[in-house]
Every structure is written in structure tokens, then in C-alpha cells.
Amino acid sequence: MTLAQLGADVIRIDPPGGRLDWRRWPVTDDGTSLFWCGLNKAKRSVVIDLASAQGRELATALICAPGPEAGMLLTNFPPRGFLAYESLRAWRPDLIQLTIQGDRHGGSAVDYTVNPRVGLPLLTGPVDADDVVNHVLPAWDLVTGHMAAVGLLAAERHRRLTGEGQHVRLALEDMALAVMGHLGFIAEAQLGRQRERVGNDLYGAFGRDFPTADGERVMVVGLTPRQWRGLCDATGLGAEMAQLSQELGLDLDAEGDRFRARERIAALIAPRLRERTLAQVAAAFDAHGMCWGRYQTVAQLVQSDPSCSTATPMFSTVDQPGIGPCLKPGLPLDFSAIERAPARPAPRLGQHTEEVLADVLGLGGAEIGRLFDQRVIGRDAGA
Amino acid sequence: MTLAQLGADVIRIDPPGGRLDWRRWPVTDDGTSLFWCGLNKAKRSVVIDLASAQGRELATALICAPGPEAGMLLTNFPPRGFLAYESLRAWRPDLIQLTIQGDRHGGSAVDYTVNPRVGLPLLTGPVDADDVVNHVLPAWDLVTGHMAAVGLLAAERHRRLTGEGQHVRLALEDMALAVMGHLGFIAEAQLGRQRERVGNDLYGAFGRDFPTADGERVMVVGLTPRQWRGLCDATGLGAEMAQLSQELGLDLDAEGDRFRARERIAALIAPRLRERTLAQVAAAFDAHGMCWGRYQTVAQLVQSDPSCSTATPMFSTVDQPGIGPCLKPGLPLDFSAIERAPARPAPRLGQHTEEVLADVLGLGGAEIGRLFDQRVIGRDAGA
């Protein structure tokens, strides 16, 4: 979808009736999937029965269509049968195929099963928790999806420079393991250090959540020297922090020492925030250019945060078939030389079958009609 | 770093003494940052004093060096002063500059403050929790970093096709809001539905964590029809599930109905797993090709999981200056036409100052010596 939002013509091929995400939760009362509508924005949808030989031929023709802008396949289907790279390549020698798989052997793995293996659920949640806490955001899926876009762009660049296509593989499990290495978790464990749960604290410097007088909650961060000075100034605790430094023999201007002294620092800050309302805290924090955030529900975000509205150029109101007007994000990248396109709706299943077969493969109306009659291809499910 | 691991010559410019991440936790006993070593793999490091006019000139010359492979700047510094796009562009009209910022107005925001705003900490943790739970993985940073790589590759493609450079902006906050839209959270809230905490359950189908007889814990997923059948077969609960379908008037072959019946499904599965050891559960699950994962600590992952070892082609043992031999991940993308390069170490701060000024700017030894003497540039901090 990222590439579609960048302007690529992304054609999604589904079987009649759709795949599982066509009905995936969250759904509306009549079963329209908000998940599908969110993750397929700006794509074109074609329905082809891949169980039939004719259907596989049509799909192959679409995948291997000529032209420098075409000939790229992204799939999470195993590269075998008609989707084997060597088979497809017979139709387009410079094809680029990117296969996303669970583990690198082709075994099954999803975000929910990869995350427990890398150890994070045992580090998430309150300090005194003795249970595992799964993340709600499918972070590994998200990083893998963006890395797939990097892989396609890199392979396209290679093809443009050398003429050579290729098969690229990306395993969800490898992506998660790579990130655990990048962030230092693996090196830490190799050195025999066991990371402990730190609750909602920022690891390695100072940051923690605090309640306010009116029952709200804020996340306060003192990571950089400027943020730390801002925090001391906004809470009026500069002298107390200097005294604490002396008492503990630590240098609170150093990130690591702030982390070591976090309980004592928090004990000084908490009473100052507990006696002020969110509005008062916000005014003081903003006056000192601090880095902080309020905790809010998704409903509050959508109903009252201007960042999540058409006041932000990334968002537009889009008429989504099956749902109606929706607030939808476009691409978060803002290019100075390319005009920002408003978000586009997700297609209905099979909405573009006729159009794509005519445009891309040059099929005529009679031929397309015959394929419909033989149920090799499918129409717009909503029609 | 992703682009460096893809083969780009990525030169990182730091001031003398380094920026904050040079000492960021996790650190070794002598203060070497495992965070720095993880996130700067394969880059070259140059130390330049940007507070001096001569230093800014040198940096400008590096940023605007000629050639189709050069002329790209990625920074989280505000685009003003000598880093204003219009100023830099005077030296290279087709410069590509990508600025990562906190919010889109240039205000301060980090992963820790964006996450509370989008609502996820109120959805994370046990069903009966009444507190917020922050994520441990800096997921928004990770997605933003990968999207930045997408932005640079897309801008480079545009430049290669049109000759035109540009300034690209990417705000961490926008990235998080876009993802909340992509996943359907925003649409759900717009429709007046408030997502509830579901603990460790998979949302929208069946998936949950269960303890085993030997005190281990597994995450079990029945998302696809094949996974669901595997789960029924591996636990020998096919008949019980059919009966449960009838009793509840639900179709457990449909994802959403499995989610609705999740407590009853879990109540059937739990006793079966509680009487088997992890090894027995693993054997049964693997025999049925199920999608599952065990919960383990990072230490267990590193010490005993073959996926996190040099048995996986992505990993190699790298001699990291300041630390010694470390297990390091290369790129998770596996290209068929480009040989997989082993992971490379992160540089010491300033390790490549001389080499880069000679290579890229063609400065001679005497000139480089003079710049060192005037403290405009810095040497390897480890030397």
C-alpha cells in the first residue's frame, strides 16, 4: 500500500469471495472490514480464480506484463507451482518477485507468535508483573511491510541500472531478530546481562507516566539535556535535583545516571503534577518546550485531537464504498517536488477486474464476458 | 543503516565527543554503547565541529559531493541555518534531503510521547487492568526509520528519472497516525465503537497464551482455517468445538465467531495443554503444522534458539571495536541477484574522518593535519 500511495499502480489479485482479510476485524455491523479498507487504499482489485489453469495464465500475464513500471510481484504465497520464480521468469526474464514468509524455511509464523519468541512480552508491563504482556500493535508486521517496500525499491533500482530482475525473500522472524540485534538486546544478552522490566519507564534515561489532579495521565520525557532542563524548570525542581545529584553521588546531567536515580526523581516530580490539572501541566510543559504526551483513548484522539483530522494535510475525508465518508491518512512522507495526493479509498473486491484486463492485457469485451461466464474471473462483489 | 546494509556508503557526521546515542544505554561496564553499535553498523563515522564556520563548510561539501551515488542527506536536525534546504541546494541543485521530525510543525516528540496519544497503552495488558501499559519496543521509531529509507529510495528514483532533487519531511507523529488509520483503529472510533482491552488475545479471531505442565508458556494461533483445523486436531478437540458451535449458535470456522467464543474455546484448550510439557506440546503442534510460539527471555533466545545464531545466514560474528566478537544481524532481505554481505561493525566515533576527507573531498595530508590541529575535525575517539 505504501507504494500505491507513492503513486504506483498496485493491482491486488484475489480469488472469488476474497481472502481472509476481506472480512477481517474490525468490521462494521454489516460485516464490511475496516481492516481491509485501511490496508488496501489506492490499490486496484482484480478477482481471478487461481484454481483454474486459465486463471493462472491470466495472473501470470498480469504479473509479467511488459514495461519498466511493471513486472514486480509482492506476495506471501510460497514461491512454488505457477508462482515459482523460475516459472514466472520464463514470461519475463527481469521479473522482480518479493516473497514475504513466516520463518526463513517457509514455516508458519505471525506477529503474535514471533513476539513471544524474541522476549519482549516478558519485559512489558508493571515492574512487579509476573505474567507475559503481548503488544497490541502488530509492530513486526508493520516493520516487515515497510522493509518489503525498501526491498522492492532496491530491486527496481538494481534492475534499472543493470537490467537484472531477481527473487527477494523476507521472513517476518528474521526481521524481528534483526531489530532485536539493532537495538542492542542481543548484544546485552550475549554479555550476560538480563534486562529487567522497567514498567512504563523510558529505558536508559528519565521518562515516566504521572497522574494529574483531574484524573488524567501524562508521559514525561527527559532524554536530551534540553528536555531534562525543561523538566526541572517546568516543575520548579532544579534545586531539588541538584541536591539529589549530590546525595546520590550521581551526575543527573548524564542519561544513565538519570535512569539509575529514576525512582527518586519520580518521587520528586509526582507531587508537583498531582496537584495540577492536565491544562495547567500542559501550559507549564509547553512554555518550557518540553517533550511530553497525554494518555488518551483512540476515541479521544479521533474526536478531539486536531492532529488526527483534516487539519493535518496527510488526512482527507474519503468516501469509502461500503462505509461512507471516512477520515483516511495518505502517505506520511511529504515530498517537496511531488504534490501530496489525497488519500484514496480501498477498492471493493473485484472492482477493477474488467478495467485491468482491458488496460493491462488488452482483452476485448467479448473475451472478458466469456471469462466471467466461465467463472475464471469475478466481478465487483458489491455490485 | 538499512541503506548502509544494502551497500550504500553512509557517512555519519558527529560533533567532537559524539551525540547522545554515542553513550546511550544499554552500555557495557566501561560505557561502550550497545545501542550505538547496533544502530550504526556498516556506516563510516566522521567527526566535524559544526559550531565552526570551517566545519560547516566541510560538512556542506560532504553533503553536496558530486556524483549520482552522492548528494543525499538524512537528518533529524531542523532544516535551518546551513542545513536549510535552500542553502544546501546552492551547492548541489539536485540534492535530496530527508528531515525526520517529531511532529509536523517541528515540535518535540519521541516514541514514548507519541504512543500514549494514539491510545494503545490503554488497550495493552490484562483485561482487568486499569492502568496504562507502554510498549517496550520503540515501534514508531522503527516504522519511521524504515519509511525514511523508502522516502530516500523513492526520491532517488525520482531524481534518476527527472534530474530533480527535493526536500522530504517525515514526522514521527504522522507516521503513527497513518498506521492507526491503516489498521482500522481510526475508522472504528469514527463509527463510535470503543475497542476494549483483550489481554493477550489475538483480536478478531482465536489466539491466546497458555501455560504448560512444566511452567512454560505458549502462544497459540488459530487465525486461518488451516491453523484452526490444526489446533482442533493437535488438541483432539474437534468434536468439542463442533458441539460448542452448536451450543452458541456460532460458526467457529469464521474468524469473528472464534473471537466471540474465545473464552469458551480457551476453557476447552487450557486443560489439554496444562497436562503436557512444552516438549510434548511442541511435538503435537509441529506434527499438525500449527502456528504457535513459545515465550522465552532474550537470554534464552540468544543462548538456545538456533534462529538467533550464525546457523541463520543473516547473522555473523563480528569483531566490534570496544566490545569484541558479537553476534550481529545483516539485512533481513535476501536478494537472489546480490550476494548476502555479512554484517559489518559499527565504527568508532571519528574512525573515518581522515579517510573520508581524503576520498570524498580529495583533501591532502597537510590540509587534514591543519584541520585536526585547529580542532575543526576530530580523530577516532578510541585511538
Interface residues (C-beta under 8 A of the other chain):
Chain A: M1 T2 L6 L20 R23 R24 W25 P26 V27 T28 S33 L34 F35 C37 G38 L39 K41 Y85 G102 D103 R104 S108 A109 V110 Y112 T113 V114 N115 P116 R117 V118 G119 L120 P121 L122 L123 T124 G125 P126 D131 V132 V133 N134 H135 V136 L137 P138 A139 L142 V143 H146 M147 A149 V150 G151 L153 A154 A155 E156 R157 H158 R160 E164 G165 Q166 H167 V168 R169 L170 A171 E173 D174 M175 L177 A178 V179 M180 G181 H182 L183 G184 F185 I186 A187 E188 A189 Q190 L191 R193 Q194 R195 G199 N200 L202 Y203 G204 A205 G207 D209 R217 V218 M219 V221 L223 T224 Q227 A254 E255 G256 F259 G289 M290 C291 W292 G293 R294 Y295 Q296 T297 V298 A299 Q300 L301 V302 Q303 D305 S307 C308 T312 P313 M314 F315 Q320 I323 C326 L327 K328 P329 G330 L331 P332 L333 D334 F335 S336 A337 I338
Chain B: M1 T2 L6 L20 R23 R24 W25 P26 V27 T28 S33 L34 F35 C37 G38 L39 K41 Y85 G102 D103 R104 S108 A109 V110 Y112 T113 V114 N115 P116 R117 V118 G119 L120 P121 L122 L123 T124 G125 P126 D131 V132 V133 N134 H135 V136 L137 P138 A139 L142 V143 H146 M147 A149 V150 G151 L153 A154 A155 E156 R157 H158 R160 E164 G165 Q166 H167 V168 R169 L170 A171 E173 D174 M175 L177 A178 V179 M180 G181 H182 L183 G184 F185 I186 A187 E188 A189 Q190 L191 R193 Q194 R195 G199 N200 L202 Y203 G204 A205 G207 D209 R217 V218 M219 V221 L223 T224 Q227 A254 E255 G256 F259 G289 M290 C291 W292 G293 R294 Y295 Q296 T297 V298 A299 Q300 L301 V302 Q303 D305 S307 C308 T312 P313 M314 F315 Q320 I323 C326 L327 K328 P329 G330 L331 P332 L333 D334 F335 S336 A337 I338
